[in-house]
Amino acid sequence: MPVPTPEPAPDVHPAWLPPEAFRAVGSRHTLVAGDGKLVDTVVGEVERACAGHGGTVRRATDEPGARPADLVLALIPALPEADRRPGDAPDATAASGADLAAVHAAHVDLAAVRAAHVDLAGALGAEGFALARHGQVTVVLADAPAGLLYGLFEVVRLGDTAFGPECPVRVHRPALSRRMLDHWDNVDEHPVMGQVERGYAGGSIFWRDGRPRRDRARVRAYARLLAACGVNAVAVNNVNVHATEARLLTDRLDDVAEIADDLRPYGIRVHLSVTFAAPVVLAGLATADPLDEAVRTWWAETTRRVYARIPDFGGYVVKADSEGQPGPFSYGRDHADGANLLAEALAPYGGVVHWRAFVYNHRQDWRDRSTDRARAAFDHFAPLDGRFRDNVFVQVKHGPMDFQVREPVSPVIAAMPGTRLAVEFQVTQEYTGQQRHVCYLAPWWSEVLRYRPWGEGGRSVADVAADGGDLVAVSNVGDDRFWTGHPLAQANLYAFGRLAWDPALAPEAVLDEWIDLTFDPARSADPEMLRRTLHEVMDDSWRTYERYTAPLGVGFMVRPGHHYGPDVDGYEYTPWGTYHFADRDGVGVDRTRATGTGFTGQYPPPWSQVYESLDRCPDELLLFFHHVPYDHVLHSGSTVIQHIYDTHFAGLAEVIEMSRRWESLAGLVDPAVHARVSERLAEQLRCAQEWCDQINAYFHRKSGVPDVRGRPLH
């Protein structure tokens, strides 16, 4: 039975799946071959598209002799025996004899399938698919239902070009088997952090007033958006697990199961953040010691109940011994002991543990320059390499600090070859404008994924993650009508899913996909202007944000607590380990082996030497690795102090131009979208002005060095 496509409230923005995006599919005749719940979802999607655009859809069980299809979506096990690959065999998704007869009867359809299939080499896997154009028929083949769903969304992405000239078989497989979003959502609204910790798009789409939200169509619509960009796993609650959230593991498990039911039709598995102290806080045990037999028994039995209720449950996410969260340190154990405890309980069911490596001393003495927060994850986890069970994923933030607008890639990624790693990004813009600023993050993520820790010729971060690991990100979604608060921030969520599927994609190409799906430029009065202007506003927006905020990789300089807006010394004398050490002579953190904290030594060659060297260190990371005088000359030829002045004035000017360009799109985009973006750009301009003035004034007063261009520095 087809799965009805979810219909959220009429005022909810459709993001990258508006009805117009399905025009090419919905105006044609489609044949679907195969069975399974995800195949039912595929049929439901095509039926909805056809209802809006005049096409038809039929399954292989429909009457033989019907009109040949323009689009065939087929599971390989459902193909007639002569058209399977050698070694293929029908499985639980295979069609009946009537199905096969119907496929045979569609002569043009079958010829196209055969032409596509003959060149198909190797298994497509659980989520892969093959796409080809033969004659007048476009064919999508998959080994399993999830592949058919992803193949449909690829055809939607391609639009009319999927039905153009003949095209040979193209095989699409995800680079990473798990592409996951973590929601930092609280079931009960937290008195400080609110309903969504570091959320900038309204309340949670999962929870309200201590219970699951009643508007389940919104959750199902979210699942649809995620599947369309390639995400296949979601953790539904905050990693900082409070009292109510802890109970989701036991007496509130039905609430999690309800969400799992909404996500499952789009191939998305639910994961749950749990507190390491669960045996104590939920069961009254005297200890949560991971080597205690009663604790092991409790986790095993509790996990058995979870899978009895949610058979496709993904696993646990754990933040332990970090920022006050309980962990194995309380019992003289280490992170491997703690993670393996949960992994043992999950292993019989195929579940996994994501154990976060965000562990550091958040009560650091600011006077102590030998302690370095950047070192902490490596110091805690690298010595444990090889001790984690195979279903443990050590979840490592992509940088050593905390999702700053610029920081180096974490050395942990190169330090644990015997451990599965999940590389973590942050789609929610905690430190990049909080979805009040345009900041397209895909170029930043792409740089990280292409970074080669062992130098040219070595593996990239994407290679490390793909070698049995995951890509994970903190979601930016809430119950705001535009999903992400800022309509243009939708592009970051879309881009994360696409880069997790294929890290080699160019950020500009991903943005093109998102623009074409979301704005349908071909139907606008001026398609070229619409595309060009959106690229002009968004392509370089991450670097624009970098230019008017903290300079040269030093990071932070934000207002404590909420992390929005400038406060140069806001964290300078706090215990959080986020310092810039600016004085009258210079600025930056000495992390060298020769004279500093030794952090550069955590990298393998050649980067350990590059970062150690004042002459070779990249300009954009200079102040992360070195304390330098204001008159130090950068590779660009500018002094540090003049670079600070110039980039802050330049960043402000770019926001002014960004606002002007966006205004020119009035009448070419949805008025509600235009109004919301205009409102956010006005705030971005105000905030960029404040950043520019405060940073320049601060460093002018510290250094006493004037701007060589004579601009006012307040």
C-alpha positions in Angstrom: 0.0 0.0 0.0 1.5 3.4 -0.9 2.6 5.6 2.0 0.7 8.9 2.0 3.1 11.8 1.6 3.0 13.9 4.8 1.2 17.3 4.7 2.4 19.7 7.3 0.5 22.9 8.1 -0.1 25.1 5.0 2.1 27.9 6.3 5.1 25.6 6.7 7.7 26.2 4.0 8.3 23.2 1.8 12.1 23.8 1.8 13.8 21.8 -1.1 10.7 19.6 -1.8 8.0 22.0 -3.1 5.5 20.4 -5.4 7.2 22.1 -8.4 10.4 20.1 -7.7 8.4 17.0 -8.7 7.1 18.4 -12.0 9.5 16.2 -14.2 8.4 13.0 -12.4 4.8 13.9 -11.9 4.1 14.8 -15.5 5.3 11.4 -16.8 4.3 7.7 -16.6 6.1 5.7 -14.0 6.4 2.0 -13.4 7.5 0.7 -9.9 8.7 -2.9 -9.5 9.3 -4.4 -6.1 7.8 -4.6 -2.6 8.6 -3.3 0.8 7.6 -0.4 3.0 10.2 1.9 1.5 8.9 1.0 -2.0 5.5 1.9 -0.7 7.0 5.3 0.2 8.4 5.6 -3.3 4.9 4.9 -4.8 3.3 7.4 -2.5 5.8 10.1 -3.5 5.2 9.5 -7.2 1.4 9.3 -6.8 1.4 12.7 -5.1 3.6 14.1 -7.9 1.3 12.7 -10.5 -1.8 14.1 -8.8 -0.3 17.6 -9.1 1.2 17.3 -12.6 -1.0 14.9 -14.6 1.2 11.8 -14.9 0.5 8.2 -13.9 2.1 5.6 -11.7 1.6 1.9 -11.7 3.1 -1.1 -9.9 4.3 -4.2 -11.6 1.1 -6.0 -10.3 -1.1 -3.6 -12.3 -2.7 -4.7 -15.5 -0.3 -6.0 -18.2 -0.3 -4.1 -21.5 -0.6 -0.7 -19.9 1.2 2.2 -21.5 5.0 1.9 -21.4 6.6 4.0 -18.7 8.9 7.0 -19.1 10.4 6.2 -15.7 11.1 2.7 -14.3 12.0 2.3 -10.6 12.8 -1.3 -10.0 14.3 -3.5 -7.4 16.7 -5.9 -9.0 15.4 -8.9 -7.1 12.0 -8.1 -8.6 13.3 -8.3 -12.2 12.5 -11.3 -14.4 15.2 -14.0 -13.9 16.9 -13.5 -17.2 17.5 -9.8 -16.3 19.2 -10.3 -13.0 23.0 -10.2 -12.6 24.8 -13.5 -12.2 24.4 -14.5 -8.5 21.3 -12.3 -7.9 18.5 -14.1 -6.2 15.0 -13.0 -5.2 14.7 -12.0 -1.6 12.0 -10.8 0.7 11.5 -7.7 -1.5 11.0 -9.8 -4.7 7.9 -9.4 -6.7 5.3 -12.2 -7.3 4.9 -14.1 -10.5 2.2 -11.6 -11.5 4.7 -8.8 -10.9 7.2 -10.4 -13.3 4.5 -11.0 -15.9 3.5 -7.4 -15.8 7.1 -6.3 -16.2 7.5 -8.6 -19.1 4.4 -7.1 -20.7 5.9 -3.6 -20.6 8.1 -4.3 -23.6 9.7 -0.9 -23.8 10.2 -0.7 -20.1 11.9 -4.1 -20.0 14.2 -3.2 -22.9 15.4 -0.1 -21.1 15.9 -2.1 -17.9 17.9 -4.7 -19.7 20.1 -2.0 -21.4 20.7 -0.3 -18.0 21.3 -3.6 -16.2 23.8 -5.2 -18.6 26.5 -2.8 -17.7 25.9 -2.8 -14.0 28.9 -4.1 -12.2 29.0 -5.1 -8.6 26.4 -5.0 -5.9 24.7 -1.7 -5.2 24.4 -2.4 -1.5 21.6 -1.5 0.9 21.3 2.2 -0.2 23.0 2.4 -3.6 21.2 2.7 -7.0 22.0 2.8 -10.7 20.5 5.4 -13.0 20.5 5.3 -16.8 18.6 6.8 -19.7 17.9 4.4 -22.6 15.8 5.4 -25.6 12.8 7.2 -24.2 13.0 5.5 -20.7 14.8 6.6 -17.6 15.7 3.6 -15.3 16.5 3.5 -11.6 17.7 0.1 -10.3 18.4 -0.8 -6.7 19.3 -3.9 -4.7 17.2 -2.8 -1.8 14.2 -0.5 -1.1 16.3 2.3 0.4 18.3 2.5 -2.8 15.1 2.9 -4.8 14.0 5.8 -2.5 17.3 7.6 -2.9 17.2 6.9 -6.6 13.8 8.6 -6.9 15.1 11.7 -5.1 18.1 11.8 -7.5 15.6 11.9 -10.4 13.8 14.7 -8.6 17.1 16.6 -8.3 17.9 16.2 -11.9 14.4 17.3 -13.1 13.9 17.4 -16.8 17.6 16.5 -17.4 16.8 13.0 -16.1 14.6 12.6 -19.2 17.0 14.1 -21.8 19.4 12.3 -24.2 20.5 8.8 -23.6 22.9 8.4 -20.7 25.0 5.4 -19.7 24.6 3.7 -16.4 25.8 5.8 -13.4 26.2 4.1 -10.1 25.5 6.0 -6.9 26.5 4.6 -3.5 26.9 6.6 -0.3 30.4 7.1 0.9 29.4 6.7 4.5 26.9 4.1 5.7 25.5 6.3 8.5 24.8 10.0 7.9 23.4 11.3 11.1 21.9 14.4 12.7 22.0 15.0 16.5 19.2 17.0 17.9 20.0 18.9 21.0 16.3 19.0 21.9 15.0 18.9 25.4 11.8 17.2 26.3 11.2 19.6 29.1 12.1 23.2 28.3 15.4 24.0 30.1 15.4 27.2 32.2 18.6 28.4 30.6 19.0 26.5 27.3 15.3 26.4 26.4 13.6 23.8 24.3 16.5 23.3 21.9 20.0 23.9 23.2 21.9 26.1 20.7 18.7 26.1 18.6 17.8 29.2 16.6 14.7 28.1 14.8 12.0 28.0 17.4 11.0 25.1 19.5 11.6 21.4 19.0 9.8 19.6 16.2 9.8 16.4 18.3 8.9 17.7 21.8 6.5 20.2 23.4 5.4 20.6 27.0 7.2 17.5 28.1 5.6 15.2 25.6 5.9 14.3 21.9 4.4 17.0 19.7 0.9 16.2 18.4 1.5 17.5 14.8 3.2 14.4 13.6 2.8 15.4 10.0 5.6 17.9 10.6 7.9 15.1 11.8 7.1 13.0 8.8 7.7 16.0 6.5 11.1 16.4 8.2 11.9 12.8 7.6 11.1 13.3 3.9 13.4 16.3 3.6 16.2 14.4 5.3 15.8 11.4 3.0 15.9 13.6 0.0 19.4 14.9 0.9 20.7 11.6 2.2 20.4 11.6 6.0 19.5 8.2 7.4 19.8 8.5 11.2 18.6 11.0 13.9 19.3 11.3 17.6 16.1 12.8 19.0 17.3 14.4 22.3 20.0 16.5 23.8 23.4 15.0 24.6 23.2 16.9 27.9 20.6 14.5 29.3 18.4 16.0 32.0 16.0 14.1 34.3 13.0 13.8 32.0 15.2 12.9 29.0 16.9 10.2 31.0 13.5 8.4 31.3 13.2 8.1 27.5 15.3 5.0 27.9 12.7 3.2 30.1 9.2 4.4 31.1 9.1 7.0 28.3 10.3 4.7 25.6 6.9 4.8 23.9 7.5 8.4 23.1 10.7 7.5 21.2 8.9 4.7 19.4 6.3 7.2 18.3 9.0 9.3 16.6 10.6 6.2 15.2 7.3 5.3 13.5 7.2 8.7 11.8 10.8 8.5 10.6 10.8 4.9 9.4 8.9 5.3 6.2 11.8 7.4 4.9 14.6 5.0 6.0 15.7 6.9 9.0 16.7 5.1 12.2 16.3 6.7 15.7 19.1 7.0 18.1 18.9 8.1 21.7 21.2 10.2 23.9 21.5 8.5 27.3 23.1 9.5 30.6 26.0 7.3 31.7 24.5 7.4 35.2 21.2 5.8 34.0 21.5 2.7 36.3 21.7 5.0 39.3 19.1 7.7 38.3 16.6 5.3 36.8 17.0 2.0 38.6 18.4 3.1 42.0 21.6 1.0 41.7 24.4 2.1 44.0 26.9 2.5 41.1 27.2 3.0 37.4 30.7 1.4 37.3 31.1 0.0 33.9 32.9 -3.1 35.2 30.2 -3.9 37.8 28.2 -7.0 36.9 24.9 -5.6 38.1 25.4 -2.5 35.9 26.2 -4.7 32.9 23.1 -6.8 33.5 21.0 -3.6 33.8 22.2 -2.2 30.5 21.7 -5.5 28.8 18.2 -6.0 30.0 17.2 -2.3 29.4 18.6 -2.5 25.8 16.7 -5.7 25.2 13.5 -3.9 26.1 14.4 -1.0 23.7 14.8 -3.4 20.8 11.6 -5.3 21.7 9.8 -1.9 21.3 11.8 -0.4 18.4 13.4 -3.3 16.4 15.3 -0.9 14.1 16.7 1.3 16.9 20.0 2.7 16.0 21.9 3.0 19.3 23.1 5.3 22.0 24.8 8.7 22.0 26.8 9.5 25.1 28.4 12.7 26.4 30.4 11.5 29.5 32.8 13.2 31.8 32.3 16.5 29.9 31.0 19.8 31.1 29.5 18.2 34.2 27.9 15.1 32.6 28.6 11.9 34.6 31.0 9.3 33.2 33.4 6.4 34.0 36.0 8.7 35.6 33.9 8.6 38.8 34.8 5.0 39.2 38.4 5.1 38.1 37.6 3.8 34.7 38.4 5.3 31.3 36.3 6.1 28.2 36.9 2.7 26.6 35.5 1.0 29.7 32.5 3.2 29.6 31.8 2.9 25.8 32.4 -0.8 25.7 29.8 -1.3 28.5 27.0 0.1 26.3 28.5 -1.5 23.1 28.2 -4.9 24.7 24.6 -4.4 25.4 23.8 -3.2 21.9 25.9 -5.7 20.0 23.3 -8.5 19.8 20.9 -6.2 18.0 23.3 -4.5 15.6 23.2 -1.2 17.6 26.1 1.3 17.9 27.4 3.7 20.5 28.4 7.2 19.5 30.8 8.2 22.4 31.6 11.9 22.2 35.3 13.0 22.4 34.4 16.5 23.5 36.1 16.1 26.9 38.2 18.8 28.5 38.7 20.7 31.7 36.0 23.4 31.9 37.4 24.7 35.2 40.8 25.7 33.9 42.8 28.4 35.6 43.2 31.2 33.0 46.6 32.1 34.5 47.9 28.7 33.5 49.2 28.8 30.0 50.5 25.3 30.0 47.0 23.8 30.0 45.5 23.8 26.6 41.9 22.9 25.8 42.8 22.1 22.2 45.0 19.2 23.4 42.3 17.6 25.5 40.5 15.2 23.1 43.8 13.8 21.8 45.2 13.4 25.3 42.1 11.6 26.5 41.4 9.4 23.5 44.5 8.7 21.5 46.1 6.5 24.2 42.9 4.3 24.1 43.1 3.5 20.3 42.4 -0.2 19.7 40.5 -0.7 22.9 37.1 0.2 21.8 34.6 -2.5 20.6 33.8 -2.6 16.9 30.4 -1.0 17.4 31.8 2.0 19.2 32.2 5.2 17.2 34.3 7.9 18.9 32.6 11.1 17.8 35.2 13.8 17.2 34.4 17.4 16.5 36.0 18.4 13.3 38.2 20.9 15.1 40.0 20.7 18.4 38.0 23.5 20.1 34.3 24.0 19.5 32.9 24.6 16.0 34.6 28.0 15.5 34.4 29.8 12.2 38.1 28.8 11.7 40.2 26.2 13.5 42.5 23.4 12.3 41.2 19.9 11.8 41.3 17.9 15.0 44.5 15.8 15.3 42.4 13.0 16.8 41.2 12.1 13.3 44.7 10.9 12.4 45.5 9.4 15.8 43.2 6.5 16.1 43.6 4.0 13.2 42.3 1.2 15.3 39.0 2.9 16.3 35.9 3.8 14.3 35.4 7.5 14.2 32.4 9.7 13.6 33.4 13.2 12.4 31.1 15.8 13.9 30.0 19.1 12.2 27.6 21.7 13.5 24.8 22.7 11.2 23.2 24.8 13.8 25.1 28.1 13.7 26.1 28.5 17.3 29.4 30.4 16.5 28.6 31.4 12.9 25.7 33.8 13.2 23.0 31.7 14.9 20.8 31.7 11.7 20.5 35.4 11.9 23.5 35.8 9.5 23.9 34.2 6.1 26.7 31.8 6.5 26.8 28.9 3.9 29.0 26.3 5.7 29.5 23.8 2.9 32.8 25.3 1.7 34.2 25.0 5.3 33.0 21.4 5.6 34.4 20.6 2.2 37.8 22.0 3.2 37.7 19.8 6.3 36.7 16.7 4.4 39.4 17.2 1.8 42.1 17.9 4.4 44.9 15.2 4.3 46.3 14.7 7.8 49.4 12.8 6.4 50.0 15.3 3.6 49.6 15.1 -0.1 49.1 11.5 -1.3 47.7 10.5 2.1 44.2 9.8 3.0 41.7 12.6 3.6 39.4 13.2 6.5 36.6 11.9 4.2 38.6 8.7 3.6 39.1 8.2 7.3 35.4 8.7 8.0 34.3 6.4 5.2 36.6 3.6 6.4 34.0 2.2 8.8 33.1 5.6 10.3 30.3 8.1 10.2 29.6 11.7 9.5 27.4 13.4 12.2 26.1 16.9 12.6 24.1 19.0 15.1 20.8 19.8 13.5 19.7 23.4 12.9 16.0 22.6 12.7 13.1 23.8 14.8 9.4 24.3 14.6 9.9 27.7 12.8 7.8 27.9 9.6 11.0 28.0 7.6 12.5 25.0 9.5 15.8 26.8 10.2 14.8 30.3 11.2 16.8 31.9 8.3 15.4 30.5 5.0 18.9 30.5 3.5 20.2 28.4 6.4 18.2 25.5 4.9 21.1 25.2 2.5 23.4 24.1 5.3 21.1 21.2 6.3 20.7 20.1 2.7 24.5 20.4 2.1 25.4 18.3 5.1 23.3 15.4 3.8 24.7 15.7 0.3 28.3 15.9 1.5 27.8 13.0 3.8 26.5 11.0 0.9 29.4 12.2 -1.4 32.2 14.2 0.2 33.7 14.9 -3.2 30.7 17.1 -4.3 31.7 20.8 -4.9 29.9 23.2 -2.5 28.9 25.4 -5.4 27.3 22.4 -7.1 25.4 21.5 -4.0 24.2 25.0 -3.7 23.0 24.9 -7.3 21.0 21.8 -6.5 19.4 23.5 -3.5 18.6 26.6 -5.4 17.0 24.7 -8.3 14.9 22.6 -5.9 13.9 25.4 -3.5 13.4 28.4 -5.8 12.6 26.8 -9.2 14.5 29.5 -11.1 13.4 28.1 -14.5 9.9 29.3 -13.8 10.9 32.8 -12.6 10.9 36.0 -14.6 14.7 36.1 -14.7 16.2 32.7 -14.0 19.8 33.8 -14.5 19.5 36.7 -12.2 18.0 34.6 -9.5 20.7 31.9 -9.6 23.5 34.4 -9.9 22.3 36.6 -7.0 21.8 33.7 -4.7 25.3 32.5 -5.4 26.7 36.0 -4.9 25.0 36.3 -1.5 25.8 32.8 -0.3 29.0 31.4 -2.0 31.5 33.3 0.1 29.3 34.1 3.1 31.3 31.8 5.4 34.5 33.8 4.7 32.6 37.1 5.0 31.5 36.0 8.5 35.1 35.1 9.2 36.3 38.5 8.0 34.2 40.5 10.4 34.6 38.3 13.5 37.6 36.7 15.3 40.7 37.1 13.2 43.3 34.6 11.9 41.9 31.5 13.6 42.1 32.8 17.2 38.4 32.0 17.7 35.6 32.9 20.2 35.6 36.7 21.1 31.8 36.2 21.5 29.5 37.2 24.4 29.6 34.5 27.1 26.7 32.2 27.5 24.6 32.8 24.4 27.6 33.2 22.1 26.1 35.9 19.9 27.8 39.2 19.1 31.2 40.5 19.9 32.9 40.5 23.3 36.6 40.4 22.7 37.6 39.7 26.3 34.3 37.9 27.2 36.0 34.6 27.8 39.5 35.8 28.4 39.5 35.5 32.2 37.1 32.5 32.6 37.7 28.8 33.2 36.6 27.7 29.7 40.0 27.6 28.1 39.1 29.9 25.2 41.8 32.6 25.2 43.5 34.9 22.8 46.2 36.4 25.1 46.1 39.8 23.4 48.3 42.4 25.1 50.0 45.7 24.1 52.7 43.8 22.0 50.8 41.0 20.3 48.1 38.4 20.1 47.6 34.7 19.7 48.1 31.4 21.5 51.5 29.7 21.5 50.8 26.0 20.8 54.2 25.1 19.5 56.4 22.3 20.9 59.4 24.7 21.2 57.9 27.4 23.5 54.2 26.6 23.9 51.7 24.0 24.9 53.0 21.4 22.5 49.7 21.0 20.6 51.5 21.1 17.2 53.1 17.8 18.2 49.8 16.0 18.2 49.7 16.2 14.3 51.6 13.8 12.1 54.2 15.1 9.6 54.1 17.3 7.6 51.5 19.3 9.5 53.3 19.1 12.8 56.2 20.9 11.1 54.0 23.3 9.1 52.0 24.4 12.2 55.1 24.6 14.3 56.8 27.0 11.9 56.0 30.7 12.0 57.0 31.0 8.4 55.0 28.1 7.1 51.8 28.2 9.2 48.9 29.3 7.0 47.8 32.8 7.7 44.2 31.8 8.5 45.4 29.7 11.4 48.4 31.9 12.6 46.9 33.1 15.8 45.6 29.6 16.7 49.2 28.3 16.8 51.4 31.3 17.5 51.5 34.4 19.7 53.0 37.1 17.4 53.6 40.9 17.5 51.2 43.2 15.8 53.8 44.1 13.1 54.4 40.4 12.1 54.1 40.3 8.3 51.7 37.6 6.9 52.2 35.7 3.7 49.7 38.2 2.2 52.2 41.0 2.8 50.1 42.7 5.4 50.9 43.1 9.0 48.7 41.3 11.5 47.2 44.6 12.9 46.5 45.9 9.4 45.0 42.6 8.4 42.6 42.9 11.3 41.5 46.4 10.3 41.2 45.6 6.6 39.3 42.4 6.9 36.8 43.8 9.4 36.0 46.8 7.1 35.9 44.4 4.1 33.5 42.0 5.9 31.2 44.8 6.8 31.2 46.1 3.2 30.4 42.7 1.9 27.3 42.4 4.2 26.1 45.8 2.8 26.5 44.5 -0.7 24.8 41.2 0.3 21.8 43.2 1.5 21.7 45.2 -1.7 21.8 42.1 -3.9 19.1 40.4 -1.9 16.8 43.4 -2.2 17.1 43.1 -6.0 15.3 39.7 -5.8 12.0 41.3 -4.7 9.4 39.9 -7.0 11.5 36.9 -8.0 11.2 34.9 -4.8 8.3 34.1 -2.4 7.4 37.4 -0.7 7.4 35.6 2.7 10.9 34.3 2.1 12.1 37.7 0.9 10.7 39.4 3.9 12.2 37.0 6.4 15.7 37.1 4.7 15.5 40.9 4.5 14.8 41.1 8.3 17.7 38.8 9.0 20.1 40.7 6.8 19.2 43.9 8.6 20.3 42.2 11.8 23.4 40.8 10.2 24.3 44.3 9.0 23.8 45.8 12.5 25.8 43.0 14.1 28.6 43.1 11.5 29.0 46.8 12.2 29.3 46.1 15.9 31.8 43.4 15.3 33.9 45.7 13.0 33.8 48.6 15.4 34.5 46.6 18.6 37.3 44.4 17.1 39.1 47.4 15.4 38.7 49.6 18.5 40.0 46.9 20.8 43.1 46.2 18.8 43.8 49.8 18.1 43.7 50.6 21.8 45.8 47.5 22.6 48.5 48.1 20.0 48.4 51.9 19.5 48.9 51.3 15.8 46.8 53.4 13.5 45.1 52.3 10.4 47.3 53.1 7.4 44.2 54.0 5.4 43.1 56.6 8.0 39.7 55.1 8.7 38.1 55.8 12.1 38.7 53.1 14.7 36.6 54.5 17.4 
